[in-house]
Amino acid sequence: MARNYTNTSCRLYDTEYCAMLNMLGCESCTVASRSKASMEELVKALDALKALMPEGGIEHLFLSDTCVLCKGDSPDKRSCYALLDLGNREPETESRNVLGIKTKLRTGSIVPVQLAACDACKKRHTALSYTVSLWVSLTGVGTVLLLSYRPLREYLASFGAMVPFLTFVAAMLLAWGIGALLRRSRIKRYGAHMHLDVMDIPALSEMREKGWFEITEKKGFSRLVFSKKRLKQGVFTGISKENV
């Protein structure tokens, strides 16, 4: 997408910092209205951020024609992108809590990461994401339908007024347990074919060593959002001149 940069008086105009931010244009730039002092602080923050990035950057992760989530020597062709945010405590940033006391924030930096992905990895990740909720939802609907059958409901109630409700609760717990076991089994099986923990990908593994972590908590696999298109703007979402 063509970029329209016209504000020649901007501190970032035609610099590596402007390229790092990768805004659609000067009119949509979120930092153009900063004061001179604030702009210099931004430059320092971008310098610190650049120092935290892996050697070679991360753009090759979304420029790849093949899926970077796939394991093995024959990854599938890229068909979409997997997106997530990574955070870093550096540079240390302070804020005031509800009591007015200064406290260090958990994240001093946040960067969006885009990974070339394939349909197979997307399907696997989707299956893992909805395994438990699907089992619970279907069981919930089925149990409600069964309990709506008056003879059955009255039969259960004959053992105690709370028995129908307890039956529903037991069904939900059983469904959750089955879903959790099935997801665990799938994690083990899918892990042989794809990087369920994206921080195991070499470039992101290097970022982990520099203090980067996933913003969204994960349990067994990374939380990803899939999209057919890449992000249009944002720090480190653009393509360097070397790869144009």
N, C-alpha and C positions, 0 to 999 in steps of 0.2 A: 504494500500500500504506500502510495506516495505521501511524503511528509511535507508540510508547508511551514517552514521556519523563516519568519520575516523580521522578528524583533532583534535587530542587530545590536541594540543597546543592552540586551540581557547579558548578565554576567556569564551565563552558560552557553551563549550563542556560539555555535560551531566549535564546541569543545567535546571532550570525551564524556563529560558529565551529562550533557544534553543527550548524547547517544545512549548513555546508561539508563536515563529516565524513559527514553523511547516514547515521548508523548506524540499524539496525533498531529499536533501543530501548536503554534504559540497561543492561539486562541483558547485551546482546551488545556493548556499546561496548568498544572495545579500549584506550581511554585513560582510562576512568573511575577506574581504580585508581592513577593517577599521584599523586605527592606534590604539594604546593602549588607547590614550586619547579619541579618538572618540568612541571607544568601551565602555568606562566607561560612556560617555554621553548617549550612547544607553541604557545601563543598567538602568541609572537613569530615562530615558524616559519610559522604559518598566515598571519600578516600579510605576511611576506616572500613567501610563495607567492601570495597574492592580488595582490600588486604585479606579479608576473610573468605574470599572466593577461591575455589580450587585452581590449580594451574591449568590453563587452557579454557577456563570459563565453563559455562553450562549450556551454551547455545547448541552445542552438538547433540545434546539430549533431545531437543525437539527438531533439529534439522535432519536427524538420521532418517533415512528412507525405510529403515526396518525398525521393528519394535524393540525398545531398550528394556522392556519388562521381561521379554522372553529369555529363557536360559538356553544354553546350548550353542552350537556353531551355526545353526540354520534358523535364525529368528524370522518370524512372519513379517510380511510387508506392512508398513505403517498405514493405518486406516483412520486413526483418530489420535487424540492427545489425552494424557492423564495429567490432571492438575492437582497441586497441593501447595501449601504455604510452609516455609521453613523459618524458624526463628533462631535468634542468637542473642545471648545476654550482652554481647559487645555491640557497639560501644555502650557502656553502662549509662542508663538513663534513670533519672529520678522523677518522682511525682509525689503529690500529697494525697494521703488517704482521707477517709471521711473525718478523721480527727484532726486533720491539718498537719499531720506528721509526715516528714519527707521519708519516702521509702523507695528502694531500688525496684524498678520494673523487671519482670521476668524476661521480657524481650526488649532488647535495645535495637534490634534490626529484624525486619521481616522481608523475605523475598518470595515471589511466586516462582514455582518451578513447573516447567512443562516437559512432559516426557512423551516421546513418540510411542504410540501403543497400537496394538492390533485388536481385531474383533474377538479373537479367542481369549486374550488376557482380559478384555473388558467383560466378557461373559463370565469368566471365572470369578472376577472381582465382584460382579453384581450378584452372583450366586452366593458368595460368602457373606455379602452385606445383608442379604434378605433371608437367609436360611432360617434364623431363629424367629424373626418377625412373621415370616410366612407361616411357619408351623403354628405359632401362637394365634395368629389371626384366623386361620382355617379351623383350628380346634375350637376357638372361641365361638365362631359362627355355628359350627356343627353342634357344640354343646348347648348353645342357646336354643337351637331348633329342636333338639331332643327334649330339653326341659320344657319347651312350650307345648309338648304333647301331654295333655292333662293327666291321663292315666299313669304315665311314668312319673310325672311330677308328684302326683298324689301318693304313689307307691313309695317314693323316696321320702316324702314328708311324713309318712306313717312311722318312720324310724326316728323322727325328730324334725321340728320346724326348720332347723338350720341345715339339714342334710342336703337339700337341693343346692343351696348356696355353696356348701363345702364341697359338693361334687363338682361344681363349676370351678372352684379354686383348685381342686386337685387336678382337674383336667388341664388347667392352664399351666400348673407347675410341671406336669408330665410333658406337655407340649414343649415347654421351654427347655426341659432337660434333654428331650429327644433332639430338638433343634440344635442345642449346644454341642451334643455329641456328634451330630451329623456335620456341623461346621468344623469341629476339630478334625474329623476324618478328612474333610475336603481340604483343609489347610495343609495337612500332611501330603495329600495326593497332588494338589495344585502346586505346592512348593517345589515339586520336582520339575515343573514346567515354566514357572515364572518367579520373578522376584516379588514375593508377597510383602517383604520389608524393603521398600525402595532405597533405604539407606545402605543396602548391601551393594547397590550399583556403584562401580568404582568411583565415579566423580562425586556422588553423594556420600560415599563412604569417606572420601577425603574431606568433604564438608563437615561430616560428623566429628572428625578428628579436630576440626577447627571450632567446634562448639555448637554446630547447628543441630537443631532438633525439629521434629514435626510438631506443628502448632496443635493439630487435632490429635488427641490421645488415641493410641491404637491398642488393640488387643488381638494379637496374632497376625495382623496384617495392616498395612498402611491404609489410611482413609483417603481415597482418591475421588475426584470428580472428573468424568469423561466428557470430552467435547469434540465435535467434528473440526472445529477451527481453533487456532491459537489465539492467545490474548493479543489484543490490538495495541495495548500500551501498558506501561509499567516497567519498573526497574528490572533490567536484564532480560527483557522479553524481546528485544530487538536483535537484528543481525549485524554483526560487525562488518566493516568494509572488506575484510579478508574473505568473508563468506558470501558476499553479495554476488 
